[in-house]
Amino acid sequence: MTDPHDREIFGRDREVSELLALLTDTRTPGVVLSGGPGIGKARLARAVASAYAAARGAETIAFDPTAHENPGAELRRLLERPGRAGAGPLLVAEGLAPAHLQGLPAAVARDGARLIITTREPLAAVGAEGFAGRVVGPLPVPLDCSALDLDGLCRIPSVRLYVASVRALNPAFRVRHHNQEAVARTCAELRGVPGALVLAARIAALEGPEVLWAALEGRFDPGPAGPAGAGGDSGSLARLLDAYGGPAPAPAHPVERSAPAGTGPHPGDTERRLLACSRLFSGGAGPEALRRIAGVPLNAFPRALENLLGRHLLAVSALPSGRLDGFTRTRLHLPFQLSAAGPGPAPRGDDLRLAHARYYAELARSAARRIAEGDQQTGIAAFRSEERNIRCALDTLIDVGSADEAIALVDHARAYWCASGTPFTWAERLTALPAAPAAAPWRIRLDLLLAEAAIRAGEPEAALALLAQTDADRAGADGTPGAALLAARSLHLRGIAEAPYRPREALTALHAAVAAHRSYAGDGQATHRVVLDASLAEFLHGGLTKATALAVEALSGATRRRDALVSGTALLQLGVFAAARGRAAEADGCFDRAVAGLRTLGTPAVLGALVSVLGTPLLPGTAARAAEVVRCLGGCHAARGPGGLLDEPAHPDFTMGRLEGHMRRYLGERAFFAALSEGAGTPLPDLVKQFASRHGPMRPDGAPGPGAALDATPGRSAPAAPGRGRGPREAGAPEPRPAAPRPCAGPAADPPPAPGRGAPLPGDPLTPRQSQVSALITLGLSNKQIARRLQISEWTVVNHIRETMRKLGCSSRVEIANWVHHTSDASAFSPSVPAPTPVPAPAPG
């Protein structure tokens, strides 16, 4: 008989001492421990037997009544053996029935032995005269949980047993402030029954604590075992308990045989399948994902997984993993050496790869739905923890040419990008899809995604070219399901793309998009985001009153829907508007309310809202917008850490680092670090006020500021801000139109003066990116070389060339090169310089 594990007797020290005192009393032949199933009778009996053997030097015999046809007779035969020197033997008999105890007291008295009996019946029902009876009760449970006494909570016996049992399988598990209430409620709801706590701990360790808590609340459904329906496991808590409540796994053998025909998969086959499928995942996987993609039945999963963990072929951590119904803080990993050179090649079958891709595409859809209309914190955590696997799923769908699924996946990912402020880069992967005819139903959605990516990358002209194409394609698709929403989305993107250069047309498009979304999308998150963009555009171009009204509308709707993301963004915008009016206290109040709501969703949500306002693509100039984003990053860095405004994340999060790397290429090292340092030295509320003073229509004293471009009253205008691609003009003057394209002329063409590096030329019809592409054409580079030099797709280069030819009235690349030759010095462009430096041509004659 082996000694009990320490965790099996948590909270039983007093009972062990009392029972040991009874057994050492010669008047007591033994004790009967009674109680319900799982209450810990056997564990307590083994602990008492171990203490008795250590104290008295007695032999301990474990008696299993199920191994004998007549347990009572066999037990009496053992007791009638001649006594030994010293104390008599101690017998531990588990699960005896009352009929088996006839005559036991006399046999025990003759031999001087002691007997510990465990039974579900109380002593009076057993009828064992002379034996002492004890009812084994549950372990003490938490009556309350307080963040101020986390150590006290962890000392409660039921909590100690639960936590120790989880950590036996998942050593990284800890009780923290984010899970203390759930741990305490689990122990209380299971009434401190040790068997139930150990089973719950096994589920929590291998499936995740959130799965256990959902099961206890009746919200869990294991679903099918895998894409192929292997095993057909579907059900509820009963199925989960049946799978995890079985016997402990047998040790794995070095040589594993296949199962006989008709007996189901051999455990070794299941383990090999799980291990092979683990190599499909990038950065680990959740238990649900591994089980479903491998097609392993739920009732075979726990044993196979525990064998793999015991042989160190898989490792488990407390990092989060996404699930179709949320996320859980359990993640499975291949050890590093197996990831690099594991047993056998990674599976390449289309079935498994497609199963992986479609599972994570469904997870992305579920997470996006939660971000838009449900538990936003869960949706953000699920997507963030599985971002690498979702990206791999997108690559698989593109490889197999599944355009509909790939485009839908990227469309769902937009919800996460909007929420976290991460770079919108996945859309460019879709250009690898095969070319689609104009009638293809997914072509319009693809062009809209590419247009949005171009806007966020600071290429509004390329976006406008794409939107013009979508308008032409949509002309033949009117009346089809979703056509109205696609038209509204096109209007929205057109308004953003035109805002820096043609604000009046942009505002018209944005207000039309708001009306269309209200009609066809209702009062949802998509509508409110369009309203907020229209509000910010009104602010940037002088319509402060109208901007405030729109932001209040979005805030009211989001509050009604309990949408923390939109509410926080709307409050940040209202803080900007208040700062523009010179109301500093009101601006600070709006900022505090915004961050209080957003920080519950995590630091990326706070960053995403700040970037969406202070780094909006409505701002003119990619460099100016990038500088605003980098200031936000610096301010967020300074606000993080214990005791700071933004707490450190509970798991690794590289959102800020990736955004920094994305912004660095727009600014260059020196400007990047200057803006980052400026942001780090400025409190976040002051960054909001500074943004209002730089771009707002009103100075604190009420005088018109440099950002005033359009008055709130239609038809009236105000001076435009210098550096926005618009020259100064008198108040009330008509809106200037974009310069007409200059013909591709020879040396007599009137050259523009040279502005600063990367800025558009006054009167120049080309955007900075189009000027870069044109300069590289002059140097003789091909489209592929230009794309590599500028770090954009070849397809985007083609769009830039097409739009440049349209603007300049050119019919070939040669004519573009001729135009550049007479207006700038193309040789000044080099790989280390982000944009060409135009040089003024000599004055004619």
URCOR-V258065 format. One record per backbone hydrogen bond with DSSP energy under -1.0 kcal/mol. CO is the residue of the C=O (numbers start at 1). NH is the residue of the N-H. Records with the same first field share a line. If there is no record, write none. Layout:
CO->NH / NH
This chain:
5->8
6->9
9->12
12->16
13->17
14->18
15->19
16->20
17->21
18->22
19->23
20->24
25->28
29->115
30->132
31->117
32->134
33->119
34->136
36->39
38->195
40->44
41->45
42->46
43->47
44->48
45->49
46->50
47->51
48->52
49->53
50->54
51->55
52->56
53->57
59->90
61->92
63->94
64->67
65->68
70->74
71->75
72->76
73->77
74->78
75->79
76->80
78->81
89->114
90->61
91->116
92->63
93->118
97->100
98->101
101->104
103->107
104->108
105->109
106->110
107->111
108->112 / 113
114->91
115->31
116->93
117->33
118->95 / 96
122->126
123->127
127->129
128->131
132->32
134->34
140->158
146->149
149->153
150->154
153->156
156->160
157->161
158->162
159->163
160->164
161->165
162->166
163->167
164->168
166->169 / 170
170->173
176->179 / 180
179->183
180->184
181->185
182->186
183->187
184->188
185->189
186->190
187->192
188->191
190->193
192->139
193->197
194->198
195->199
196->200
197->201
198->202
199->203
200->204
201->205
202->206
203->207 / 208
208->212
209->213
210->214
211->215
212->216
213->217
214->219
215->218
226->229
236->240
237->241
238->242
239->243
240->244
241->245
260->263
266->270
267->271
268->272
269->273
270->274
271->275
272->276
273->277
274->278
276->279
277->280
285->332
286->290
287->291
288->292
289->293
290->294
291->296
292->227
297->300
300->304
301->305
302->306
303->307
304->308
305->309
306->310
307->311
308->313 / 314
309->312
315->333
317->331
321->328
323->326
326->323
328->321 / 330
331->317
332->285
333->315
335->339
336->340
337->341
349->353
350->354
351->355
352->356
353->357
354->358
355->359
356->360
357->361
358->362
359->363
360->364
361->365
362->366
363->367
364->368
365->369
366->370
367->371
368->372
369->373
370->374
374->376
375->379
376->380
377->381
378->382
379->383
380->384
381->385
382->386
386->390
387->391
388->392
389->393
390->394
391->395
392->396
393->397
394->398
395->399
396->400
397->402
401->403
402->406
403->407
404->408
405->409
406->410
407->411
408->412
409->413
412->415
413->417
414->418
415->419
416->420
417->421
423->425
426->429
427->430
428->431
429->432
430->433
437->440
440->443
442->446
443->447
444->448
445->449
446->450
447->451
448->452
449->453
450->454
451->455
452->456
453->457
454->459
455->458
459->463
460->464
461->465
462->466
463->467
464->468
465->469
466->470
467->471
468->472
469->473
470->474
474->477
477->480
480->483
482->486
483->487
484->488
485->489
486->490
487->491
488->492
489->493
490->494
491->495
492->496
493->497
494->498
495->499
498->501 / 502
502->506
503->507
504->508
505->509
506->510
507->511
508->512
509->513
510->514
511->515
512->516
513->517
514->518
515->519
516->520
517->521
524->528
525->529
526->530
527->531
528->532
529->533
530->534
531->535
532->536
533->537
534->538
535->539
536->540
537->541
538->543
539->542
542->544
543->547
544->548
545->549
546->550
547->551
548->552
549->553
550->554
551->555
552->556
553->557
554->558
555->559
556->560
557->561
558->563
563->567
564->568
565->569
566->570
567->571
568->572
569->573
570->574
571->575
572->576
573->577
574->578
575->579
576->580
577->581
578->583
579->582
582->584
583->587
584->588
585->589
586->590
587->591
588->592
589->593
590->594
591->595
592->596
593->597
594->598
595->599
598->601
599->602
602->606
603->607
604->608
605->609
606->610
607->611
608->612
609->613
610->614
611->615
616->619
621->625
622->626
623->627
624->628
625->629
626->630
627->631
628->632
629->633
630->634
631->635
632->636
633->637
634->638
635->639
637->640
639->646
641->644
654->658
655->659
656->660
657->661
658->662
659->663
660->664
663->666 / 667
664->668
668->672
669->673
670->674
671->675
672->676
673->677
674->678
675->679
676->680
677->681
679->682
683->687
684->688
685->689
686->690
687->691
688->692
689->693
690->694
691->695
692->696
696->707
697->705
699->702
703->699
705->708
709->718
713->716
721->724
730->733
743->745
746->749
756->759
761->764
767->771
768->772
769->773
770->774
771->775
772->776
773->777
774->778
775->779
776->781
777->780
782->786
783->787
784->788
785->789
786->790
787->792
793->797
794->798
795->799
796->800
797->801
798->802
799->803
800->804
801->805
802->806
803->807
804->808
805->809 / 810
812->816
813->817
814->818
815->819
816->820
817->821
818->822
820->823 / 824
825->828
826->829
830->833
